[in-house]
Amino acid sequence: SKVAAQMSDHNSAGEDVAADGQQVNLVMTPNAPPEEGNRDVEQGSIASADDSGGDQKETGNLENATEKCPGENEQPGTIQVSVKSPDQGEPTVTQCQAVELENIRVSLKTPDRDVDCGSTVSQGVSSPSKSVGSVPAMAVSPVPPGRATKTIGDFKVGMLLGEGAYARVHVCKLKETDELYAVKVMEKRFIVKEAKINFVNMEKKVLSMVNHPLVNRLYFSFHDKRYLYMVMDLCKGGELQQLISHRANEQLGTYGIKNRACSFEDTRFYLAETTHAIQYLHGLGFIHRDVKPDNILLCANGHIKLTDFGTVKDEREIETSAATMEKGRASSKSSTNSSSSAGSGRRGTFCGTAEYVSPEVLMDQEPSVGADLWAIGCLLYQLLTGAPPFRGGSEYLTFQLIMGHDSGESLKIKIPEIEFENPDQQRTNLSGSLTDDNIQIAEDLINRLLIADPIKRIGSSNNATRFNEQYVCDSNNGPEALRKHPLFQALDFENLVNTPAPAIPYRFEIPEPTFDGASGEWMLAGDITELELAAVLETPDAQRGNGGSGSMSRGSTSGELDQFLKEGEQVVLDGLVVKRRSLFHSNTRHLILTDLPRFIYIDPIKVVFKGEIPIDRHLCIQIKNNKSFDIVTPKRTYHMTDLMSHASRWESALKTSRETVK
């Protein structure tokens, strides 16, 4: 039912909530399970631009997903609160306070966004979040003042920090505060096309609910016609994988050791913080399912931030009626697209990375706490040795190694003896603090985590979170059992974030963001990425190298190119380039410089004319590096990458062509 009420300046807790005379609407959803099918996806449409600049509509819910309250239609007992001021035409929210009420979630609706307060309310009085064992069930912070919905135009955007299958991450700076963040940019059309909607929704839901110093935090999320944006913590130290590789190279370069990486002390610290973050997620009912060094980021102060929650399984959804679960099983049997079931945890859904995936997942069993613990065991081994314990020549061979692992006494995993690059080198332990005693402690924990039976893995709580019926609240193998292992003896888990972290051994410099987010220029700045280059190199022309050499001598023409040249016009230089059009879109083009002079570019596959760049005295070529160059005109800049990694040849050819005309 809907209730309209007049609120005074203060609530019973004495905190400012709304100005005098503002109308507050509350909508309460009774404690009933959501309808199957509405849990993750609602009907809606998503607009994205096609190649020609027009708009096309594709079915999806990304417009709604970015705007609606995280957890809405997922958590029973929802209250929506909108505050409407008489002198303003639209609802506004001035402040949100975290308060407690059993089984009720509070959301504040503004004109541009829904803010999930992530807590419950009890008689309007604030109270601390409850804990499950020693792991906090939920930690909530008030919505900061002035944090209304943003657009990319509110930011300056800088260098590319990383890229994935359907997203890119850039450094950005909020103009009004000069605060630095990382912005994850995803293209709507690609997400719909590749059936990634549920993955995006799951990541946003998890990021909107978590509030922990060792877990990456979401500050803003918004969208425009083509892209989704998530603004998160900026972790200047890069990925833990980078640090492991650096330490391994350091061991090799300094001591000639091939199979060592981090020291015992550093390993213990990073593993403890990762364990703490994972156990926090488990306390909320979330299974990460893709724990690996690439998904653990390092802050400038050396502490970690767990990230990448698209493949999370939400075990809170297990608390549904038997009828709903039966309906879900029937839906699962009829579904053939396992990639779109992120968060469902249904059989047939494979999530994770080959070298860290647990054997029960490979056997098509539903993953739970044990899957993350298995990955933590792999991480411990990798931190010490520089490589994961299971690595074959292919994914298939890696899976075979995992499935063939027997945790019996005779086949326990051992930290290998030091291996030197030069076999004649003296075999002494030059790997710092990795003594025989420490090796035994590490091996013990590795083998207690890498047990084939997930229920028997240390800290598994019967391989379940508290939302799973398998959970045993008084289990002797709960989170504390893992925390009390001798490896962590010298650490205080509750005070890890206040403990000095190991120094990052390399310099990390992120240039100040300079591109105005409103201009769109940041999308075309920088070099073409590895993913883009790999994609264009898959084209038949790129593989054959047609036109790629630019070896055509002046005055000669190719039969295929004659049709695009004017009478008497001759080719000065031609070659394959990648022409960037937007953040996620690049095209392979056959670029031709003629003696008129002018540039024309051709589709090398269809052999059709795509465009011309007239050359006047204002046109210039800016060389960015050996591969990338810009053709700059008064009205437009064309961003090019030479597939022969010889960008300077275009500048030289243009200079020669102009001199010839003179």
N, C-alpha and C positions, 0 to 999 in steps of 0.2 A: 504494500500500500504506500501511497505518497503522502507525506506530511509536510505542510508548510508552517514555518514557525518564525517568529521575530526573535532575533538574538540581540542581547545587550553587548556592551563593549567587552565583557570578560566572561569566561566560563567559570565553572566552579573551581577549577584549578588555579584561577587567577591569571590565565594567559590570554593575550589578545587573540581573538579569533576573527571578528568581523566588525566593521564600523557600524555605528548606530543606524538602525533602520534598514539594514540589509536583510534580504529575505534568504532563508536557508532551506533548501529542499533536500529531503532525505528519502532515499528509495531503499527499502530493505528487501533483500531476496531471502525467502525462508530457507531453512536448512534442508535442502533437497538436492539430490545428486543432479548434475547437469545432464541434459540430453546428449546421448552419444552423437558425435559428429559436430556438436557445437563447442566442444571443449577447446579445440585448437583453431578451428577455421570457421569464419562466418562468410556468408555470401557478400560479395562486393565486386568492385571493378578496379582495375589498376591502369592508369594511363601511362603510356611510354611512347617516346618518339620513334618513328621508324627511320630507316636510313635516309629517306628523302626529306626528313624534317617534319613530316606530318605526324598525326597522332593515331594511335591504334589502341583498341580496348582489348584487354585480355582478362580472363576470369581469374580472380584471386582475391585475397583479403588484406593485401598489404596496406592499403589506405587505412582500413579499420584497425589493423594490427598495430600500426604505429601510433594511432591516436587513442585507442581504448585502454582502459586501465589494465595493467598486468594482473592476471589472475581472474579477471572478470569472466563469468561463465565457467570458471574452473573451481573456485572456492565456494562452498555453500555458505550462506549467510552473508550477503554483501550489502553494505550501506554506501550509497553514493550521496555526496554532499556538494551542492552547488550554492555559492553565495552570490546573491544578486543585489547590487547597489541601486537605489532609486535614481541617482543622478548619472548612472551609467547604463547603457542599453544592454550590456552583456554581463553574464556572471563573471565574477573575479574571485580570486583567493589571495588573501594577504598573508596568511600564515597557516601552517599545518603542525599540529602537535601530536606526537605519538602517545596514544593512550590505550588502555586494555579493556576488552569485553569479550567474554568467551565465545568462540566460533563466529566472530563478526570481523569483517575486514572493512576498513574505512578508506574511501576514495574521495578526493576533492576534484571536482570537474570545473575546468576553466574553459574559456572559448576555444583555446587552441590545444589543450591536452587534458588528459586525466592523470592525476597524480596519485599513485598508490602509496598510502602511508605505511602499508605493510605491517600494521599492528592491530590490536583489538581494544575495545573501549569498555571500561567498567565504571559506571556512575560518573563519567566525565573526569576521573582522576588519573593522573599519570602513574604508571607503575612500571618497574623494570621488566624486560622480557624474560620469559621462563626459560629454563635450561633443561636439557635432556641429558642426564648423567653429568659429565663434565664438559659436554659440548653445547654451546648456546643454541637454542632452537631458532631464535630470530633476534637479530640486532637491528634497531631501526633508528634512523636519524631524521630530524625534522627537515622539511623541504627548505633550502636556504632562501632568504628573502631575495626577491628580484629574479628568481630563476624561472621565469616564464618560458614558454616555448620559444626556441630560437630558429633561425634559418641559417643556411651556410653563409649568407651575407653578413651575419654578425661576427664572423671569424676571419682572420687571416690564415691562409693555408700555406704549408711549406712542403718539405721533401717527403718522398715516399718512404715509409718505414718498413712496409712489408706488404705482401700480397698472397692471396689464397685462391681457391677455385672460383669463388664468386664475389670476392671483396678485396678492397685495397685499404690500407691504413696510412694516413698522412698525419704529420704533426700539424697542429693548428693552435691559434691564439685567440681567445675571446677579446674582442676589441674593447669592450667596456671595462675590463678588469686587468687585461694583459696576462691572464692566467694561461698557461700552456696545457694542452690536452692532446690526446690522439683521437682522430676521427676515423671511424670505419665507414667506408662508402660502399654501398651495394646497389647494383642496377636492378630495378624492378622486373624488367622484361626477362632478364636472364634468370632471376630467381623463380619466376613462374615457369619459364621454359624448362628449366632443369629440376623442377619439382622440389625446390628448396624452401618453400613457404614455411613449413613446420619447423625447419631448422632455424630460420630467422626468428619466428615467433618464440621458440623455446629459448634462444639466447637472450632475447629482450626480456622475457619473463624472469629468467634467472637473474640477469643483471639488475632488474628493477627491484628484486626482493632482497638481494644480498647486501650486507653492510658489515664488512670485515676488513681489517687492514691488510690481510694477505690475499684478498680476492679483488680482482679488477672491478672497478665501480663505474656505473653508468651515471652520467651527469645530465645529458640531454639526449633526446631522440626526436627526430623530425624527418620530414620527407618533402620532396618536390615532385614535379611531374615525372621525372625519370629515375631518381635515386632515393635510397633510404640512407639515413645518417645516424650513427651512434657515436656520441662523444664520451670518451672514457679517460681513465688515468693514462698519463704519458709515462712510460717506463723507459728511462734513458739508457739503462744498462743493456738493453736488448734481450735476447732469449737466453735461457740457461744453456741451451745447446751450443750457443756461441762461446760461452765461458768454458764449457767442457772441452770443446775443440781447441780453444786457446791454451788451456792447461796441458792437454795432451801434446800439442806442438811444442810447448815449453819444455816438457819432460824429454821429448825427443831431441830438441835442439840443444838443451843444456847438458843432459846426462846420456843421451843416446838410448833412452828407454822407450820402447815401442808400445807398451801396454799399461801405462799408468796415466792418470789425469789429475784429479783434485786430491788434496791432502785429506787425511782422515777427519780433521777438525772441520774443514770446509764442507766435506760430504755430510757429516753429521748435522751441521746447521741447516743446509739446504733441504735435506731430507726431513728434518723436524718441521720446518716451516711448511713444506709441501704437505706433510701428513696432517698438520694442524688445519690447513686450509681445506683439505679433502674431508676431514672429519667434521668440519663446520658444515660443509655441503650435505654430508650424510645426515647431520642433525636436522636439516631442513627437509629431508626426504629426497634429495637429489643425488643421482649417481652420475659422475662426470663422463665416464666411458672413453675418454681419450687423453688420459694422463701421459704426458711425455715431455721431454725437455723443451720442445718447441712451443709448448703451451704454458710454460712457466717463464714469466718475464722478471727482469731485475730492475728495481728502482735505482736511482742515482746513489742512494745510501746503502745499496747492496742487499736489501730485503726483497723477497719474492712477491709476485702477484700472480695468482692463478687466473687463467683466461681461457677463452674459447669454449662456450657453453652450448653450441648448436646441437651437439649430439647427446645432451643430458637426458637421462631417464628420470621422470618425475614419479616417484613411488607414492606420492600423496594421492595419485589417481587410483591407487589400488583400493582406497577406502570408498568404494562405490557399491551399489546394491548388486545382488547376485544376478538380477535380471539384466542390469546394464553390462555386467561383465560377460554374460552369455551373448548379448548383442555384439559386444566388442570382439569376442572370439569368432562369431559368425562373419563379422566384417573383415577380420584378419584373414580368414580362410579364403575369402573371395578376392582379397586384394593381391595384386601381382606386382605392385610398385613398392618394394620395401624401402626405397630411399626416401619416401615421403612420410615415413612413420617415426620421425624423430621424437623421442620422448615417450613413445608408447611402450617400449620394452617388449613388444610382441616377438614371438619366435619368428625367425626368418629375417629379422632386422640385424644387419651387421654394421657396427659402428666401431671406430677405433683405427689404430695404426698397426700394421702387421707385427712389428717387433715387440709390441707391448700388449698385444691382445691375449686374453686368458684362454685356457683350453676349453672351459665350459661354453664360452662364446663361439668358439670354432665348432663345438658339438651342438650348436643351435639351441642352447639353453638360455633362459632369460637371465641377463646380467644383473648383478646387484653389488653390494658393498665389496664382495670378494674380487670383482673385476678390477676395481680401482686399486685394491691392495696388491694384486698381482703386478700391476704397472709400477707401483711404488717399489716393489722388489727389483724389477728390471732397472728402474732409475738408480737405485742404490749401487747395483753392480756397474752401471755405466759411469756414474760419478767417479768411481775409484779406478776403473780400467780404461775408460774412454770409449767403450763400445757396449751395446746391449748384450745380454747373455745369449739371446737367440737371434742369429742373423745368418740367413742362407743366401744363395746366389740369386734368388727370386722370392716373391711373396709365397709361392707354393712351397718352396724348400724351407722357408722360415716357418710356415705353418706346420710342416712335417717335424721340424725340430721341437716346436712347442708341444705338439701332440705326443711326440715320442719321449718327452721328459718324464722321468719317473722320480718321484721325491723319496724313493727308498734310500736307505743308508748308503748303499754301494754307489748310488748315482747322484749324490748330493753335489750341488754346484760349488766349485772351488774358485777362489781368486787365484788366477794363474801366477806362477813365479815370474819374477821380473825377466823380461825378454829384451836383450840389447840389440840395437841395429848392427853393431859390430860384434860377432860371436866371441871374439878374443878379448872383449872388454871385461874388466874385473866384475864378477857377479856379486856386488854388494848392494844393500838396500839404500839406494840414493833417493828414494821417493819420500823424503821427509818423515812424517810421523806415522807412516803405515808400517807399524811393527807387527811381529808375529801375533801378539795378543790382540791387537786391533783387527788384524785380518780374521782371526777366529770369531771375534764379536760380530763383524760385518757378515761373515759367511753364515753365522747362526741365524741372523735376521733374514738374510736373503732366502735361506732355505725354509724358514717358517712362513715366509710370504709366498714363495713359489711352490706351494703345495697344490697338487692336482685337484683335490677336493676343496672347493671354496669355503665350505663351512669350517674347515680345520685351519684356515689361514689365520694367523695371529691378528686379533682386533676385528674379526669379521662379524661379531654379534649374530652368530648363526646365519651369516650371509644375508642380512636384511637390515633395513632401517626400521625405525619405530612404526612406520606406516604399513609395514608388511606383516602379515599374519605369522610369518616364520620368526619374527623378532622375539628374542628372549630377554626381558628387561634385566634379569639378574645374572646374565651370562658371565661366566668367568673369562670369556674370550671377547670382551667388549673393547671399546676404544682405549680404556686405561691399560689393558694388557699390552697393547702396542706401545703406548707412551712410556711404560715402565721397563721396556727392554733395555738391557745394559748399554746399547749403543747410545741411548739418549740420557744416560745417567747424570751427566754433568749439566743438563739443560733444564730450565724451568719453562715448560710449555706455555704457562699462562703469562709469561713475561718475555716471550720471544721477540715481540715487536719492539721492546725497549732494550734488547740485548744488541750490542754492536755487531753488525754483520761483517763477514769477510770483505775486504776491500776488492773492488773490481780491478783486475790486473791490466786493463787496457783503457785507453782514453776513448771517451764517447763524446762526440761533438755533433750536436744537431743544430744546423743553422737556423737563425730566427726566421719564422714564417714571414714572407713578404708579399705574397699574392693576395689580393682582395678576393675573398670568397664569392662576392657578388659578381665579379667579372667573368668567372669561368676560365680565366687564363691558367689557373693552377692545374686544371685538368690536363693541360697539354705540356706543362713544364716537365723538365727532366728527360731522361732517356727512356726509350721503349723498354718495357720490362721483359724478363725472361719468358713469361707466359705468352706475351704478345709475339715475341720473336719466334718462339717454338710453333705458335699457331700459323704464322705466315710462312714459315719454312716448310710446313706440311703441304703447301700448294704445289701442284705439279711443276709449274714454271720455276718456282724457287728451287725445287729439288734438281731440276735439269740444269739450272743456272742460266736460262735464256736471258740474254741481255745483261746478265749480272756482272760481266767482266768490264763492260764499258770499253771494249777493245776496238770498237768500230772506228776506223780512221776517218779524219775529216774529209768530207766530200763524198763519202760512201753512204749508201742507204740500204736498208734491208727491205726485201720484197713486202713483208708484212707492214712495214712502217710507211711505205710510199703513199698509201691512201690518206695518211694524216698530215702529209707535208704539202705546202703550197708549191706552185710551179717554180722550179729553180732553187727551192729551199734545200739545204743540206744539213746533215746531222753533225754536230760538233762533239757531243758526248751523250751516251745513253747508258742506263743501268737500272737494276732493280732497287727500289727503295721501299721503305714502309712509311706511309703517310698517316699520321695520327689525326683523327677527327674529333675524338672526345676521350673521356677518361677510360672507357672500356673498349673503344672501337678504333681499330687501325686497319688500313688496307694495303695490300701489296700493289705497287704501281710501277709501271715502266716509265721512268722519267727520262725525257729527251730535251736536250739543249740544242737549239738550231742556230744557224748563222744569221738569222734575221736581225737581232737575236730574240728568241722567246723560249719559254719552257712550255712543254705540253706533257700531259701524263695520260697513260693508257692502261686500261685493265688488261693485265697480261694473260688472263685466262680466257676471257671472252673476246679479247682483241677489239675493244671498243674505246672510242675517245671519251675521256672523263673530264678533262678540263685544260685550261690554258692559263699561264701566268705571264702576262705581257711584261716586257723588260723596259724600264725607262731609267733615267739617271738617278732616281730615288731608290730603286731596288738594290738590295745588298744581300750578301750571304754571310751569316754569322756561324762560325764553326764552334760547336760546343765541346766536342772531343773527336776522337778518330772515327767514330761512327755517326754521330748526330750533328745535324746542321739545320738552321732555319733559313728559309727564303723570306726576307722581310720586305713588304711593300707598304706604302702609306696606309692602305686600307685593311691589310690582313697579313698575318704571319703564318707561313706553311711550315709545319714541323716534320722533318724528314730524318730517316735513319738509313744510311747506306749499308746494304747487305754485304758489301765487300770490305766494310770497315775502312773506307778511304774517303772520308767526307771532304777532305781538302781538295780533292780533284775537281769538285764542282765549282769551288771558288776560283781555282786556277783557270778552268775552262771558260768561266764567265768573263774573267779578266781578258783572256785571249780573244774571245769573241767580240768584246767591246772594242778592243784595240784594232781588230780587223775591220770593223765597221767604220771606225774613224778614218 
